[in-house]
Every structure is written in C-alpha cells, then in structure tokens.
Amino acid sequence: VLYAIQAIWSVVQHALPITFVIFDNGGYGALKSFGGMLGVADAPGQDLPGLDFVSLARGFGCEAVNVTRSAEVEPALRSAFEAPGARLIAVRLADEVERLY
C-alpha cells in the first residue's frame, strides 16, 4: 500500500464510493517470503512497525477503522459499503510470514 497511498486522496477528492482494505502484517511480507526462498534472512527495510494506516487515511480526508479480530471484518465491510464516499479498513494480521513462493 505504501507504493500508492496517495490514491486515497484522489478517491476522496473525486468523492468516489471506494473501500480500501489493507492487510497490515507490520512489514513487507511478500519480500520477507521471497528473501527466505533466496536464503536472505532479515534484510533491512522489511519490518515496518508502527505505521498507522487509519491516521494516514484520515489525513487524506478518508473515514477509516482498525480491525483486530476476524469477527469485526464483516461488520466493518458492511458499514463501509453502506456509507457514501471513501472508506479504509485496516486489518491487523500476525507479523509472522509463511512461505508464499
């Protein structure tokens, strides 16, 4: 998401009814998995603790919520889909990364 976080601003400016869902595992999970496949463990820049996607979205003028339990996902999605304009749902996942490749 950090490659295109500014898209939230564009969606808000054009009043588009788009819901963003971010799966936050505290870093670049895909890169960690790929690095593990290549035998490169603990490469720098893959852990990104403390990023607050809800605050970032709100800074762009987008309503946003954090979800930390699986039971909260469906109600958050329903609420977002029923509301006008842009919404962001940040779903917190475990930091552990399984092999993806």
All heavy atoms as an XYZ file, in Angstrom:
755
protein
N       0.815     -1.203      0.000
C       0.000      0.000      0.000
C       0.858      1.265      0.000
O       0.431      2.300     -0.496
C      -0.984     -0.002      1.178
C      -0.289      0.275      2.509
C      -2.069      1.001      0.952
N       2.068      1.175      0.513
C       2.894      2.370      0.576
C       3.338      2.848     -0.808
O       3.748      3.993     -0.970
C       4.102      2.140      1.476
C       3.754      1.984      2.955
C       5.008      1.692      3.771
C       3.060      3.217      3.484
N       3.235      1.973     -1.808
C       3.582      2.383     -3.163
C       2.532      3.327     -3.748
O       2.815      4.027     -4.720
C       3.732      1.169     -4.086
C       4.913      0.293     -3.764
C       4.735     -1.017     -3.379
C       6.211      0.778     -3.843
C       5.819     -1.827     -3.088
C       7.293     -0.019     -3.556
C       7.088     -1.329     -3.181
O       8.156     -2.123     -2.893
N       1.316      3.318     -3.199
C       0.240      4.109     -3.807
C      -0.728      4.685     -2.776
O      -1.912      4.848     -3.060
C      -0.508      3.251     -4.817
N      -0.236      5.011     -1.589
C      -1.116      5.534     -0.537
C      -1.826      6.811     -0.977
O      -2.929      7.114     -0.538
C      -0.335      5.732      0.790
C      -1.289      5.900      1.971
C       0.624      6.889      0.705
C      -1.916      4.644      2.447
N      -1.212      7.575     -1.894
C      -1.809      8.821     -2.362
C      -3.098      8.593     -3.140
O      -3.870      9.540     -3.347
C      -0.810      9.626     -3.198
C      -0.458      9.009     -4.527
C       0.619      7.929     -4.453
O       1.040      7.513     -3.384
N       1.064      7.484     -5.608
N      -3.375      7.367     -3.546
C      -4.634      7.075     -4.238
C      -5.828      7.392     -3.356
O      -6.898      7.753     -3.856
C      -4.665      5.614     -4.677
N      -5.654      7.289     -2.039
C      -6.751      7.612     -1.124
C      -7.167      9.068     -1.309
O      -8.353      9.391     -1.360
C      -6.348      7.318      0.334
C      -6.133      5.814      0.517
C      -7.396      7.840      1.304
C      -5.525      5.437      1.843
N      -6.206      9.959     -1.425
C      -6.510     11.379     -1.613
C      -7.314     11.587     -2.892
O      -8.299     12.324     -2.904
C      -5.214     12.195     -1.651
C      -5.452     13.661     -1.789
C      -5.679     14.557     -0.778
C      -5.501     14.406     -3.008
N      -5.866     15.816     -1.304
C      -5.766     15.756     -2.683
C      -5.347     14.065     -4.345
C      -5.878     16.753     -3.626
C      -5.465     15.072     -5.299
C      -5.722     16.400     -4.937
N      -6.907     10.934     -3.976
C      -7.609     11.080     -5.254
C      -9.059     10.606     -5.142
O      -9.974     11.262     -5.658
C      -6.898     10.297     -6.359
O      -5.613     10.820     -6.585
N      -9.260      9.491     -4.485
C     -10.609      8.947     -4.325
C     -11.473      9.908     -3.514
O     -12.638     10.151     -3.851
C     -10.539      7.546     -3.672
C     -11.904      7.083     -3.210
C      -9.945      6.546     -4.654
N     -10.910     10.471     -2.451
C     -11.654     11.439     -1.639
C     -11.984     12.688     -2.458
O     -13.118     13.181     -2.424
C     -10.860     11.812     -0.363
C     -11.489     12.990      0.355
C     -10.751     10.605      0.571
N     -11.028     13.203     -3.202
C     -11.246     14.417     -3.993
C     -12.336     14.239     -5.043
O     -13.061     15.175     -5.355
C      -9.939     14.857     -4.666
C      -8.872     15.305     -3.706
C      -9.367     16.397     -2.764
O      -9.845     17.439     -3.197
N      -9.261     16.146     -1.474
N     -12.468     13.034     -5.564
C     -13.483     12.764     -6.584
C     -14.757     12.156     -5.990
O     -15.658     11.763     -6.738
C     -12.912     11.853     -7.670
C     -11.836     12.511     -8.472
N     -12.109     13.445     -9.451
C     -10.487     12.411     -8.407
C     -10.972     13.884     -9.973
N      -9.973     13.269     -9.350
N     -14.814     12.095     -4.659
C     -15.993     11.581     -3.940
C     -16.441     10.220     -4.459
O     -17.622      9.973     -4.675
C     -17.131     12.595     -4.000
N     -15.481      9.338     -4.667
C     -15.786      8.008     -5.182
C     -16.142      7.055     -4.034
O     -15.527      7.102     -2.973
C     -14.590      7.464     -5.962
C     -14.180      8.290     -7.173
C     -12.891      7.760     -7.774
C     -15.297      8.312     -8.193
N     -17.104      6.183     -4.247
C     -17.503      5.229     -3.207
C     -16.609      3.978     -3.224
O     -17.033      2.896     -3.620
C     -18.942      4.895     -3.586
C     -18.942      5.001     -5.079
C     -17.989      6.138     -5.404
N     -15.380      4.155     -2.803
C     -14.410      3.060     -2.832
C     -13.985      2.722     -1.411
O     -13.683      3.612     -0.618
C     -13.191      3.427     -3.693
C     -13.618      3.575     -5.156
C     -12.078      2.390     -3.542
C     -12.529      4.014     -6.092
N     -13.961      1.436     -1.110
C     -13.486      0.962      0.186
C     -12.139      0.296     -0.010
O     -12.008     -0.645     -0.795
C     -14.480     -0.039      0.807
O     -15.719      0.640      1.029
C     -13.958     -0.596      2.117
N     -11.136      0.796      0.696
C      -9.801      0.208      0.696
C      -9.706     -0.756      1.874
O     -10.118     -0.415      2.979
C      -8.727      1.284      0.888
C      -8.660      2.295     -0.209
C      -9.400      3.469     -0.137
C      -7.848      2.093     -1.319
C      -9.335      4.421     -1.146
C      -7.773      3.036     -2.327
C      -8.524      4.200     -2.246
N      -9.155     -1.942      1.640
C      -8.894     -2.885      2.727
C      -7.398     -3.154      2.721
O      -6.840     -3.613      1.725
C      -9.678     -4.208      2.551
C      -9.360     -5.169      3.692
C     -11.180     -3.931      2.473
N      -6.766     -2.840      3.840
C      -5.325     -3.031      3.979
C      -5.085     -4.162      4.963
O      -5.598     -4.143      6.080
C      -4.647     -1.750      4.490
C      -4.756     -0.650      3.445
C      -3.188     -2.018      4.853
C      -4.225      0.681      3.910
N      -4.317     -5.154      4.542
C      -3.907     -6.240      5.430
C      -2.525     -5.892      5.962
O      -1.542     -5.941      5.234
C      -3.914     -7.583      4.689
C      -5.284     -7.964      4.210
C      -5.635     -7.824      2.882
C      -6.225     -8.429      5.100
C      -6.906     -8.154      2.434
C      -7.502     -8.768      4.667
C      -7.840     -8.631      3.346
N      -2.476     -5.517      7.226
C      -1.263     -4.981      7.839
C      -0.563     -6.053      8.667
O      -1.016     -6.408      9.744
C      -1.637     -3.785      8.718
C      -0.463     -3.178      9.444
O       0.692     -3.549      9.163
O      -0.720     -2.329     10.322
N       0.567     -6.539      8.152
C       1.358     -7.523      8.899
C       2.643     -6.902      9.454
O       3.578     -7.606      9.809
C       1.663     -8.758      8.047
C       2.555     -8.444      6.858
O       2.945     -7.308      6.645
N       2.864     -9.457      6.079
N       2.688     -5.587      9.503
C       3.832     -4.907     10.103
C       5.076     -4.868      9.233
O       6.166     -4.605      9.725
N       4.922     -5.129      7.954
C       6.093     -5.095      7.080
C       5.757     -5.551      5.683
O       4.596     -5.640      5.300
N       6.790     -5.819      4.927
C       6.639     -6.317      3.564
C       6.709     -7.845      3.588
O       7.756     -8.443      3.363
C       7.739     -5.755      2.660
C       7.554     -4.299      2.304
C       8.505     -3.358      2.634
C       6.422     -3.887      1.612
C       8.334     -2.023      2.297
C       6.238     -2.556      1.275
C       7.196     -1.632      1.617
O       7.021     -0.324      1.284
N       5.567     -8.459      3.861
C       5.512     -9.909      3.989
C       5.934    -10.653      2.738
O       6.629    -11.665      2.807
N       5.527    -10.156      1.581
C       5.894    -10.825      0.333
C       7.403    -10.813      0.133
O       7.994    -11.807     -0.296
C       5.191    -10.167     -0.844
N       8.045     -9.692      0.444
C       9.502     -9.611      0.305
C      10.210    -10.509      1.307
O      11.241    -11.111      0.993
C       9.986     -8.176      0.452
C       9.640     -7.236     -0.698
C      10.132     -5.830     -0.401
C      10.213     -7.739     -2.000
N       9.663    -10.598      2.515
C      10.257    -11.485      3.521
C      10.211    -12.929      3.034
O      11.179    -13.668      3.156
C       9.506    -11.381      4.850
C       9.800    -10.138      5.622
C       9.033    -10.182      6.937
C       9.212     -8.925      7.727
N       8.494     -8.985      9.007
N       9.056    -13.312      2.488
C       8.916    -14.672      1.993
C       9.869    -14.928      0.833
O      10.528    -15.969      0.767
C       7.472    -14.919      1.552
O       7.330    -16.219      1.044
N       9.954    -13.990     -0.084
C      10.843    -14.134     -1.233
C      12.302    -14.202     -0.779
O      13.081    -15.015     -1.270
C      10.636    -12.971     -2.199
C      11.322    -13.140     -3.515
C      11.001    -14.196     -4.358
C      12.279    -12.237     -3.927
C      11.630    -14.350     -5.579
C      12.918    -12.378     -5.153
C      12.593    -13.447     -5.975
N      12.665    -13.349      0.190
C      14.025    -13.375      0.735
C      14.342    -14.716      1.367
O      15.443    -15.252      1.198
N      13.385    -15.278      2.073
C      13.585    -16.600      2.666
C      13.811    -17.662      1.624
O      14.641    -18.557      1.793
N      13.091    -17.555      0.516
C      13.268    -18.516     -0.566
C      14.678    -18.421     -1.152
O      15.269    -19.422     -1.547
C      12.243    -18.247     -1.665
C      12.271    -19.250     -2.803
S      11.160    -18.799     -4.127
C      12.178    -17.615     -4.990
N      15.214    -17.199     -1.185
C      16.553    -16.989     -1.733
C      17.659    -17.184     -0.696
O      18.837    -17.037     -1.025
C      16.660    -15.574     -2.319
C      15.762    -15.282     -3.514
C      15.862    -13.814     -3.895
C      16.127    -16.168     -4.692
N      17.273    -17.463      0.545
C      18.258    -17.648      1.605
C      18.774    -16.347      2.194
O      19.837    -16.320      2.814
N      18.044    -15.262      1.992
C      18.421    -13.961      2.545
C      17.466    -13.649      3.689
O      16.328    -13.238      3.473
C      18.343    -12.845      1.478
C      18.702    -11.499      2.087
C      19.211    -13.178      0.300
N      17.927    -13.870      4.893
C      17.087    -13.622      6.062
C      17.367    -12.248      6.636
O      18.489    -11.752      6.587
C      17.346    -14.692      7.116
N      16.354    -11.627      7.161
C      16.485    -10.356      7.887
C      17.100     -9.236      7.055
O      17.934     -8.470      7.554
C      17.278    -10.556      9.183
C      16.604    -11.547     10.108
O      15.362    -11.529     10.181
O      17.313    -12.323     10.765
N      16.728     -9.115      5.815
C      17.195     -7.983      5.007
C      16.597     -6.702      5.584
O      15.472     -6.702      6.072
C      16.770     -8.155      3.552
N      17.333     -5.614      5.555
C      16.816     -4.368      6.139
C      15.631     -3.803      5.357
O      15.497     -4.034      4.158
C      18.018     -3.418      6.059
C      18.874     -3.969      4.979
C      18.668     -5.451      4.986
N      14.783     -3.080      6.059
C      13.669     -2.389      5.425
C      12.421     -3.219      5.215
O      11.469     -2.744      4.602
N      12.391     -4.444      5.729
C      11.216     -5.287      5.540
C      10.255     -5.216      6.711
O       9.077     -5.517      6.552
C      11.632     -6.733      5.295
C      12.379     -6.894      3.996
C      12.788     -8.331      3.749
O      12.372     -9.251      4.448
N      13.600     -8.537      2.747
N      10.748     -4.848      7.878
C       9.881     -4.672      9.041
C       9.494     -3.199      9.128
O      10.349     -2.315      9.099
C      10.609     -5.092     10.319
C      10.871     -6.587     10.352
O       9.952     -7.346     10.029
O      12.001     -6.975     10.683
N       8.201     -2.943      9.206
C       7.689     -1.576      9.244
C       6.708     -1.418     10.406
O       5.509     -1.183     10.198
C       7.002     -1.234      7.916
C       7.872     -1.375      6.673
C       7.034     -1.288      5.423
C       8.959     -0.317      6.680
N       7.202     -1.539     11.634
C       6.300     -1.446     12.779
C       5.816     -0.012     13.010
O       6.497      0.952     12.642
C       7.178     -1.918     13.942
C       8.563     -1.527     13.531
C       8.597     -1.719     12.038
N       4.634      0.101     13.561
C       4.134      1.396     13.979
C       3.469      2.238     12.914
O       3.092      3.377     13.187
N       3.330      1.734     11.693
C       2.616      2.510     10.682
C       1.132      2.544     11.045
O       0.542      1.523     11.378
C       2.790      1.898      9.292
C       4.195      1.988      8.703
C       4.237      1.285      7.362
C       4.630      3.434      8.567
N       0.546      3.715     10.975
C      -0.857      3.899     11.353
C      -1.654      4.259     10.099
O      -1.788      5.429      9.746
C      -0.952      4.996     12.410
C      -2.341      5.160     12.971
O      -3.308      4.653     12.364
O      -2.463      5.825     14.023
N      -2.165      3.240      9.435
C      -2.871      3.453      8.179
C      -4.189      4.202      8.374
O      -4.618      4.944      7.492
C      -3.103      2.127      7.456
C      -1.827      1.491      7.001
C      -1.346      0.345      7.607
C      -1.089      2.054      5.979
C      -0.157     -0.233      7.195
C       0.108      1.494      5.554
C       0.568      0.338      6.168
N      -4.810      4.033      9.527
C      -6.042      4.764      9.813
C      -5.754      6.258      9.889
O      -6.467      7.076      9.306
C      -6.713      4.233     11.095
C      -7.811      5.169     11.574
C      -7.278      2.836     10.854
N      -4.696      6.644     10.574
C      -4.328      8.060     10.654
C      -3.933      8.615      9.294
O      -4.277      9.758      8.955
C      -3.180      8.269     11.648
O      -3.619      8.024     12.954
N      -3.201      7.822      8.502
C      -2.845      8.260      7.150
C      -4.103      8.518      6.318
O      -4.218      9.546      5.649
C      -1.979      7.216      6.451
C      -0.530      7.129      6.888
C       0.122      5.874      6.325
C       0.230      8.360      6.436
N      -5.039      7.586      6.352
C      -6.274      7.741      5.583
C      -7.050      8.966      6.046
O      -7.523      9.757      5.226
C      -7.130      6.487      5.712
N      -7.178      9.130      7.344
C      -7.909     10.289      7.868
C      -7.218     11.590      7.469
O      -7.882     12.592      7.225
C      -8.050     10.170      9.376
C      -9.033      9.083      9.773
C      -9.157      8.950     11.255
N     -10.125      7.904     11.597
C     -10.170      7.301     12.761
N      -9.334      7.645     13.740
N     -11.066      6.361     12.995
N      -5.893     11.575      7.399
C      -5.157     12.755      6.960
C      -5.473     13.133      5.522
O      -5.376     14.304      5.143
N      -5.885     12.155      4.725
C      -6.303     12.406      3.345
C      -7.796     12.722      3.256
O      -8.327     12.906      2.169
C      -5.998     11.200      2.458
C      -4.548     11.010      2.132
C      -3.916      9.811      2.414
C      -3.809     12.017      1.526
C      -2.563      9.613      2.104
C      -2.461     11.832      1.213
C      -1.848     10.630      1.510
N      -8.479     12.724      4.404
C      -9.907     13.022      4.420
C     -10.803     11.814      4.264
O     -11.985     11.932      3.964
N     -10.264     10.635      4.505
C     -10.989      9.373      4.332
C     -11.359      8.791      5.696
O     -10.508      8.691      6.579
C     -10.099      8.393      3.564
S     -10.822      6.777      3.258
N     -12.609      8.406      5.860
C     -13.020      7.716      7.084
C     -12.299      6.371      7.145
O     -12.120      5.714      6.116
C     -14.529      7.498      7.102
C     -15.322      8.769      7.200
C     -15.108      9.488      8.527
O     -14.980      8.816      9.570
O     -15.068     10.731      8.510
N     -11.903      5.958      8.352
C     -11.108      4.733      8.467
C     -11.290      4.089      9.829
O     -11.561      4.781     10.819
C      -9.635      5.053      8.242
N     -11.132      2.755      9.855
C     -11.212      1.990     11.102
C     -10.143      0.916     11.122
O      -9.708      0.432     10.078
C     -12.589      1.323     11.306
C     -13.695      2.352     11.430
C     -12.896      0.333     10.206
N      -9.734      0.546     12.333
C      -8.846     -0.602     12.548
C      -9.681     -1.820     12.888
O     -10.674     -1.711     13.612
C      -7.897     -0.340     13.726
C      -6.686      0.438     13.319
O      -6.014      0.100     12.355
N      -6.397      1.489     14.056
N      -9.294     -2.966     12.384
C      -9.927     -4.241     12.708
C      -8.835     -5.159     13.235
O      -7.803     -5.331     12.585
C     -10.600     -4.852     11.459
C     -11.041     -6.267     11.711
C     -11.772     -3.994     11.001
N      -9.063     -5.722     14.417
C      -8.054     -6.600     15.017
C      -8.555     -8.019     15.250
O      -7.759     -8.890     15.575
C      -7.562     -6.023     16.363
O      -8.678     -5.854     17.241
C      -6.862     -4.679     16.149
N      -9.855     -8.240     15.070
C     -10.416     -9.578     15.265
C     -11.211     -9.972     14.026
O     -11.867     -9.128     13.415
C     -11.322     -9.587     16.495
C     -10.568     -9.298     17.784
C     -11.455     -9.265     19.035
N     -12.600    -10.146     18.944
C     -13.858     -9.748     19.187
N     -14.119     -8.503     19.514
N     -14.856    -10.607     19.101
N     -11.178    -11.235     13.686
C     -11.867    -11.689     12.469
C     -13.362    -11.399     12.524
O     -13.969    -11.109     11.484
C     -11.606    -13.172     12.227
O     -12.066    -13.951     13.323
N     -13.963    -11.429     13.704
C     -15.397    -11.160     13.825
C     -15.747     -9.716     13.491
O     -16.914     -9.401     13.242
C     -15.866    -11.494     15.244
N     -14.766     -8.833     13.470
C     -15.010     -7.424     13.170
C     -14.967     -7.106     11.670
O     -15.385     -6.028     11.259
C     -13.955     -6.554     13.865
C     -13.968     -6.653     15.368
C     -12.782     -5.963     16.013
O     -11.699     -5.904     15.384
O     -12.939     -5.464     17.125
N     -14.472     -8.035     10.868
C     -14.283     -7.755      9.440
C     -15.613     -7.541      8.726
O     -15.806     -6.534      8.039
C     -13.459     -8.867      8.742
C     -13.413     -8.647      7.242
C     -12.060     -8.927      9.328
N     -16.542     -8.477      8.866
C     -17.814     -8.358      8.152
C     -18.583     -7.098      8.536
O     -19.039     -6.357      7.646
C     -18.687     -9.594      8.349
C     -19.971     -9.518      7.544
C     -20.849    -10.745      7.693
O     -20.389    -11.783      8.186
O     -22.027    -10.633      7.291
N     -18.745     -6.773      9.832
C     -19.449     -5.530     10.167
C     -18.750     -4.281      9.624
O     -19.413     -3.335      9.193
C     -19.471     -5.519     11.701
C     -19.272     -6.926     12.117
C     -18.455     -7.562     11.034
N     -17.429     -4.289      9.627
C     -16.690     -3.136      9.097
C     -16.932     -2.990      7.599
O     -17.112     -1.872      7.094
C     -15.203     -3.273      9.387
N     -16.932     -4.104      6.874
C     -17.201     -4.066      5.441
C     -18.627     -3.601      5.150
O     -18.851     -2.763      4.284
C     -16.963     -5.434      4.808
C     -15.508     -5.843      4.622
C     -15.414     -7.313      4.239
C     -14.834     -4.974      3.571
N     -19.591     -4.140      5.880
C     -20.991     -3.732      5.671
C     -21.159     -2.231      5.892
O     -21.800     -1.544      5.103
C     -21.924     -4.509      6.600
C     -22.132     -5.936      6.199
C     -23.178     -6.605      7.105
N     -23.257     -8.011      6.828
C     -23.957     -8.544      5.839
N     -24.629     -7.748      5.015
N     -23.986     -9.842      5.645
N     -20.580     -1.743      6.976
C     -20.668     -0.322      7.289
C     -20.032      0.529      6.190
O     -20.588      1.548      5.765
C     -19.998     -0.050      8.629
O     -20.002      1.316      8.924
N     -18.872      0.102      5.721
C     -18.175      0.852      4.672
C     -18.964      0.864      3.369
O     -19.064      1.897      2.701
C     -16.787      0.256      4.442
N     -19.529     -0.284      3.007
C     -20.264     -0.377      1.744
C     -21.563      0.423      1.782
O     -22.050      0.875      0.751
C     -20.549     -1.825      1.384
C     -19.328     -2.635      1.050
C     -19.344     -4.012      1.180
C     -18.148     -2.040      0.619
C     -18.220     -4.776      0.869
C     -17.028     -2.782      0.308
C     -17.069     -4.159      0.436
N     -22.145      0.593      2.972
C     -23.400      1.330      3.104
C     -23.193      2.841      3.192
O     -24.119      3.604      2.966
C     -24.165      0.832      4.330
C     -24.666     -0.590      4.174
C     -25.218     -1.174      5.465
O     -25.174     -0.490      6.514
O     -25.690     -2.330      5.427
N     -21.982      3.269      3.502
C     -21.698      4.693      3.676
C     -21.304      5.331      2.344
O     -20.757      4.663      1.475
C     -20.567      4.863      4.692
N     -21.564      6.617      2.221
C     -21.128      7.301      1.000
C     -19.634      7.607      1.054
O     -19.054      7.724      2.128
C     -21.940      8.593      1.016
C     -22.179      8.849      2.475
C     -22.306      7.482      3.113
N     -19.027      7.711     -0.096
C     -17.625      8.130     -0.169
C     -16.633      7.045      0.152
O     -16.954      5.865      0.244
N     -15.400      7.486      0.326
C     -14.269      6.571      0.542
C     -14.205      6.098      1.988
O     -14.500      6.842      2.918
C     -12.972      7.272      0.171
N     -13.772      4.865      2.152
C     -13.564      4.278      3.467
C     -12.304      3.415      3.407
O     -11.964      2.867      2.362
C     -14.736      3.385      3.886
C     -16.062      4.110      4.047
C     -16.040      4.949      5.304
N     -17.301      5.549      5.622
C     -17.691      6.749      5.195
N     -16.937      7.432      4.373
N     -18.831      7.258      5.575
N     -11.632      3.282      4.552
C     -10.477      2.401      4.659
C     -10.655      1.508      5.873
O     -11.057      1.977      6.945
C      -9.178      3.200      4.809
C      -7.912      2.339      4.925
C      -6.811      2.886      4.050
C      -7.461      2.242      6.366
N     -10.374      0.227      5.683
C     -10.399     -0.743      6.776
C      -9.003     -1.331      6.866
O      -8.508     -1.935      5.906
C     -11.430     -1.866      6.517
C     -12.829     -1.267      6.343
C     -11.388     -2.899      7.634
C     -13.858     -2.250      5.807
N      -8.350     -1.120      7.998
C      -7.014     -1.675      8.226
C      -7.165     -2.931      9.072
O      -7.592     -2.862     10.221
C      -6.127     -0.654      8.932
N      -6.845     -4.077      8.492
C      -6.972     -5.369      9.167
C      -5.599     -5.786      9.663
O      -4.689     -6.036      8.858
C      -7.546     -6.438      8.218
C      -7.695     -7.765      8.939
C      -8.878     -5.975      7.635
N      -5.440     -5.851     10.963
C      -4.149     -6.213     11.557
C      -3.981     -7.724     11.526
O      -4.835     -8.467     11.995
C      -4.066     -5.688     12.994
C      -2.730     -5.928     13.651
C      -1.640     -5.122     12.955
N      -0.378     -5.305     13.639
C       0.697     -5.815     13.082
N       0.685     -6.187     11.832
N       1.798     -5.948     13.761
N      -2.872     -8.171     10.937
C      -2.529     -9.588     10.855
C      -1.307     -9.870     11.722
O      -0.595     -8.951     12.125
C      -2.211     -9.974      9.407
C      -3.276     -9.700      8.360
C      -2.754    -10.050      6.976
C      -4.551    -10.454      8.663
N      -1.041    -11.134     11.928
C       0.178    -11.523     12.646
C       1.404    -11.127     11.835
O       1.362    -11.086     10.607
C       0.175    -13.027     12.896
N       2.484    -10.820     12.521
C       3.725    -10.424     11.848
C       4.430    -11.586     11.156
O       5.211    -11.369     10.237
C       4.708     -9.802     12.852
C       4.236     -8.453     13.364
O       3.314     -7.870     12.765
O       4.794     -7.996     14.365
N       4.167    -12.805     11.599
C       4.849    -13.956     11.020
C       4.459    -14.121      9.551
O       3.312    -13.947      9.186
C       4.487    -15.253     11.761
C       4.908    -15.269     13.203
C       3.912    -14.556     14.126
O       2.705    -14.572     13.794
O       4.350    -13.982     15.118
N       5.434    -14.440      8.752
C       5.197    -14.612      7.323
C       5.502    -16.053      6.948
O       6.598    -16.548      7.179
C       6.085    -13.665      6.486
C       5.917    -13.936      5.011
C       5.752    -12.226      6.821
N       4.498    -16.696      6.369
C       4.711    -18.054      5.882
C       5.299    -17.993      4.486
O       5.282    -16.970      3.833
C       3.383    -18.808      5.866
C       2.801    -18.998      7.251
C       1.510    -19.778      7.213
O       1.304    -20.558      6.243
O       0.728    -19.643      8.141
N       5.781    -19.116      4.044
C       6.347    -19.189      2.692
C       5.240    -18.975      1.669
O       4.216    -19.656      1.666
C       7.006    -20.545      2.483
C       7.685    -20.654      1.172
C       8.360    -21.997      1.026
N       8.923    -22.055     -0.295
C      10.095    -22.561     -0.571
N      10.821    -23.069      0.393
N      10.538    -22.590     -1.791
N       5.423    -17.996      0.810
C       4.445    -17.679     -0.222
C       4.866    -18.192     -1.594
O       4.043    -18.303     -2.501
C       4.255    -16.159     -0.310
C       3.773    -15.461      0.955
C       3.759    -13.951      0.742
C       2.398    -15.950      1.347
N       6.154    -18.439     -1.767
C       6.687    -18.836     -3.073
C       7.314    -20.192     -3.006
O       7.839    -20.594     -2.037
C       7.706    -17.816     -3.592
C       7.201    -16.403     -3.586
C       7.552    -15.523     -2.564
C       6.364    -15.961     -4.602
C       7.079    -14.226     -2.573
C       5.896    -14.660     -4.604
C       6.253    -13.798     -3.585
O       5.787    -12.529     -3.597
